[in-house]
Amino acid sequence: VKGYPLPLITWYFKGQKLDTDGGRYNLVISPVGQIDLDFRDVTWDDIGDYTCVAENEHGKAERIIPLKMADPPTFIEPLKDLILVNRGTGKLECRVDGIPYPTIKFNKDWRPLTETSRVRIRHESPDYFSLTVDGALSMDAGQYTCVAENPAGKIFCSARIEVEDNLPAPCDLDFKNANIEDNYYILEELGRGRHGIVRRVIEKSTGNQYAGKFISVREDGEKDFFRNELETLRLLNHKNIVGVHDAYETPKSLIIVTELLNGGGLVDRIVDQNNWTDNNVATIMNRLLETVKHLHDRNILHLDIKPSNILYPEKDSEDFKLIDFGFARKRLGELRMNYGTPDFASPEAVINEPVSAASDLWSVGAMAYTLLCGSTPFQADSDPEILEKVMEGNFQFPPIFDKFSLDSKDFISKLLVLEPSKRLTMEDSLNHPWIKNAGKDGKAYKLDNSSFKHLQNKIKEQEKHAAVKTVANLRSLRRMMDGDLSDLGFQPMVDPVTGQVTFPDSAAYGEFADEETWYDWQARQHQEGQLRTPADTDYNIRVRGYQRASSQLSDSMQLDEAVTILDDSKVTTTKERRMLSVDREELPPSIEREMEWLDGMRKHRTYEPVESSCPSKRSSISSVTGDRKFRKSELPPPLFKTKIQNKAYLVGDDILFKCQVVGPPPPTVTWYRNEELLTDGARIQTSLAEDGTATLLILHAKPYDGGVYKCVARNKYGRTSCRARLQPGDVPNRPGRPVVTQLTSNSALLIWEAPKSDGNSDILYYKVDCKKLGDTRWTTVVKILHECAVVEGLKPDEAYRFRVSAVNQFGMNFPGRAEITGGDSGIFNLFHSYTPFRFLYQLHYPLPPINPYYYLPYHFIFTSHEESNFIFYCHFRGKFSELKLCNKVGSKVERVMKILPMSGKSEPEKFAEYANLRDIRHTKIIRLYDVYFTSASWYLIFERLYGDHIVRQLAFKRRYSEDNVASVIRQVLGGLQFLHRIGIAHLNLQPSSIVTVSRRHLDVKIVDFGLSQKIPNQDGIIAPRVGYPDFIPPEVVAQERVTEAADIWGVAALTFLMLSGDSPYAGETDEHTLLNIVYNRYDPHDLYDNISKEALKFIFKIMKRLPKNRLSVQDCLEHKWLLQTDSVVKTRQDCVFLTNKLRKFCKDYDWNRKNLSYRRDFTTFTLPERKPVKRVKPKSKVDVTGDEPVSSEPEPVSDELHSEAEATKVKPESVEDSETMKPEPVDETEEKPETS
């Protein structure tokens, strides 16, 4: 603005004068007259026309400035790579959205591209852009980029154009050695064939739907058999042949991704339309012959043509697709193929003679017969009888054929001829009058629909009977003829008389159990605890049997087998695992090995190390008995009651680290950043209150303030420390493209990938916006915690766009988008079968608070729980306890009521959980508020945790990192450190004992203190042998004296589980599991292949049979694997694991805990007496930890050690320890190990 004297500026919005004196609106006028009106957090209510009025004594001027909401551009469909033949024509296409609509520019090799006579750029309303290249030349090859820009942002996508003399063969497509879930969402099962399971999949990059055929195999030889399907499909390109899109290979399976066919089968269409005539059949056969001719012209035989292999892309499609090329082969000479479907297999295939093009024509003739009368030409009661008729060519026309033309009978008769050379050729078949003149004579006879309903039921029954159960079962026609109907897979067999389920005696049985996809697992988990019934009715029998009944020991598998032969190959079976002992430091052979190592080290030593100057492994192990091994005249070192937490910051923020440390005498506190001492200054302020609260305040944070901060507390009895990372904060990366996986008349189910980076701050929620196509305003429809949402209120036949944004404490990112068209009003609502119902909390419940509640302590009231609490509903029901949500009367704060029966418990055990928790206040231990009891039950009132147990929390995602596991373990160790200081051992660390505070992040608390014990002294106690069998500490199983070190073993079992997806000691029965624990038999090969070296070392350091050999809690916290330095954190973050195995464990674990037959009390279990085992040395020794290799040459062992070995009752079954890690030196002055 210009004027003299300087005018007065006033702003108006919607007729109202704006307050610009420092409130929400801030007015700034520069010396040159530039006017700025600044305000933040713009919403749709701020959109409109703003009026700026400038006025002085000489007059007034005003300017209307419209404010519009901008939406950054995004590619709904990006460019795709293109291969052109020389002088050919091709087109790059994309779709772009944004408000205001972005300007579009194309670049070639990052230089602006202009239109020419051969290169044209076109825009079609509303959002379609294309770049067409005519008469392609070699100079047209290169990188093409589409740049979209508007006031809200700028993005681009690129694709390459290659120009070649000849188009490359489609055979470039090959099996990828990658995980299909990296590129596709694996959704529900569509059907099962003889060899594979077909699932609907959605490509993440495009949102396009496909069908994925998953073929599980036993060995590589079977893979070679099924590879032919891809090799065949990639050579074909015909409108009536299913198209192949992608392929993947894993060690145990092949996956072929093809186009999705939703229109149903040929027989289904005949039944549904109920108006088919013989002319319709002739037309179908004409198209089928043209399709088969396309195969034969490329020297390919299908060899499995039948009605069920004819599918339609859509309900209203006229063109069908020929599918299932599993038996198809390229004929390069004499070809024999003794596989097929009995009703449609040719005689030469049945007797294993060479097959030819005439073999497919036989199947065409059999199919024509079937489509006219509704039954197969060689129908019989069993497969052997059918095949006998096929070999004889014995068939007759039923009376219904008298209604049809003679040409139809002639066509079939000339194809169903035993001698292949006498059948019609492909050319003769296409020129046959019935095919060539279909419908031209005007006569048509309606087919008998009742016969086709019977045929439809028969096909479904056959498909159900032959459907793959576990692995692909190749059953030849010869086996069928011989009546061999046994399945080479691993499915259970049910006695038709008694109903008894028998499982094959195979150690590998469980390896081929059906693995649930992430989508199916989510659907089953979230249906309010109810398992849904899958399409396969035998599913429940298989799943339960795989993990339990299939693993029954045979009479020949005894625990006292005389010989154990080990090699350095991977141990994969449960039987082999029973013979494996990774950690044998408690066994006599281990003592021998340790002495061998010591002797070898002494030979090379030039001096004896001094303990004070050379910390050894034993220096840390010596304090393992609960961190309470102090002299009577001493007090323990300081203890952190609360620790500093990881933080993220923006430059300019004030940062506060806070912790509380206790211990007499009062400790002093020192702060460090990246191991450099911090002192008070202008920006750094430290304080220590009388109650032990220590703070570090950083004012106006700078970019270089990030790093690892450490708080060290010292007094004359020792020192202790805690660490946290300070990282620069940012908004999250953009989430993956939202994909509509299911659609009804008024609802859509969306899923998307989590952002690659959360901006170093937990994602608070995802925001889902929706708008109709053509609208300019987005409407927020859902805020949800997980990568899945249901949007309701859609209108049929309307086109919608969705976008998803991730929100953390620093703000919201640019959203990813998807587009759908509303479903027809008649579509059945499928969400009850497949939707993750927990994700639907958005429809009924608000989001839980971002920060956890902080409660004031309550007195323990021994009175009626109903007078003080209002109970909502059952939260969880197990065999031994029940959890219910409740409110304290007069309060809206939700809590959890744990109800335990009083009967059958000794008096001290009744109150163990109450007695051990009543005085505990720690951030990593659940808070107990009230307790009530009656003659029948007692009631514990706990704080409510909004998350799940740790395994299920991890399994909700598709993948998790080693850094997630380290974060959980660090928190668990922090809670145990406090418990052990006050003399309490938890003794029941298992997945359900570690629960997350919220579903938003991995902040955990230790719960379930029902088995906790007070440890009065260093000698420990004898604890009852109770708990979930996989997680009972070995000293409890062996009924040895128990100290706090038992919890370190529990941490080891949990770490192993989260880094492998398998329970380390799981056996075939609960008793075998306990034996595996007490003899320390676990298989390190179960761990994920890509875990870090430090994680492996950490597990081996604490997964020890003898408590004295485990690290202490403090040593665990200071282990390199749990450090928070940038390099260590980066290594952990790079180790990413899929949740497939973890989901499988979680399913079994949760089912066992709810099962009424679940056993927790093993007090009557007796360890068997074990016989000596003859050990056969492995061929080689491998040092997994990277330390010095262990010598395989035995050295003399002293008589003293032989005597010690004889005194130990536990006998070895293997010498595997030397293959996993270097033995620890043994202090010869130590007490001898406790007898197991």
Beta strands, then each sheet from edge to edge (+ up, - down):
strand 1: 8-13
strand 2: 16-17
strand 3: 26-29
strand 4: 35-38
strand 5: 48-56
strand 6: 59-67
strand 7: 71-77
strand 8: 82-85
strand 9: 90-99
strand 10: 103-108
strand 11: 111-112
strand 12: 119-124
strand 13: 128-133
strand 14: 142-150
strand 15: 153-164
strand 16: 184-192
strand 17: 197-203
strand 18: 209-216
strand 19: 244-250
strand 20: 253-259
strand 21: 300-301
strand 22: 310-311
strand 23: 321-322
strand 24: 329-330
strand 25: 493-494
strand 26: 501-502
strand 27: 563-565
strand 28: 639-642
strand 29: 647-649
strand 30: 655-662
strand 31: 668-673
strand 32: 676-677
strand 33: 684-688
strand 34: 693-698
strand 35: 707-715
strand 36: 718-728
strand 37: 739-743
strand 38: 747-751
strand 39: 765-772
strand 40: 779-784
strand 41: 788-792
strand 42: 799-808
strand 43: 811-812
strand 44: 816-821
strand 45: 869-877
strand 46: 882-888
strand 47: 894-901
strand 48: 928-933
strand 49: 937-943
strand 50: 959-961
strand 51: 984-985
strand 52: 994-996
strand 53: 1004-1006
strand 54: 1013-1014
strand 55: 1021-1022
strand 56: 1041-1042
strand 57: 1136-1138
strand 58: 1174-1176
sheet 1: 2+ 1- 5+ 6-
sheet 2: 3+ 4-
sheet 3: 7+ 9- 13+ 12-
sheet 4: 8+ 15+ 14- 10+ 11-
sheet 5: 16+ 17- 18+ 20- 19+
sheet 6: 21+ 24-
sheet 7: 22+ 23-
sheet 8: 25+ 26-
sheet 9: 27+ 58+
sheet 10: 28+ 30- 34+ 33-
sheet 11: 29+ 36+ 35- 31+ 32-
sheet 12: 37+ 38- 41+
sheet 13: 40+ 39- 42+ 43-
sheet 14: 40+ 39- 42+ 44-
sheet 15: 45+ 46- 47+ 49- 48+
sheet 16: 50+ 57-
sheet 17: 51+ 54-
sheet 18: 52+ 53-
sheet 19: 55+ 56-
end
